[in-house]
């Protein structure tokens, strides 16, 4: 999942074998286009950007793949072929895609996979607090006090969890929206409150819903889904 970190000016120098002065003149004259638009000297290129100089392609846009997968219980969220029941075997895909975030082996539900490094980092890195929603069933009736504590924060692994949005949907079932992803967080939170999780299903990641996707099945995200998802996470690395 390679990212471009150099400026357009530097890229043109390296790719077109121009001097620094020639590259600056070409960019300022509008002879260098990025996605069909006049480029800027210090513009940072993304893998999906296409670059031309005098109509000649210097860089073709990279096509990305975005999949939604219903991970069943028993499948490990890893690409490591040495681990049994891994994603490589479960999905049997021809191209290498990376899972965004994890679901532990006993949990199920929505897992996003992509080769878009920018999107991967924007969702998976914890400092960006992207929303993930879960449907949780526990082993005994829920109390208002337990739900309130779940929402306000529970100390697990010597730290207080971030506030969450919690809603009861059944006697022993609730939904929870997290903006962090500590190891086995929901299970640990429930344990601290005296509950055991019987079933845990992730139903949403940021703007993508699990919907009626069958267990073990995957689908490509639609163009509107990709646009909405990337719009939600855009600007994270530019400080916006």
Order of alpha helices (4+ residues) and beta strands (2+ residues): alpha-alpha-beta-beta-beta-beta-beta-alpha-beta-beta-alpha-beta-alpha-beta-beta-beta-beta-alpha-beta-beta-beta-alpha
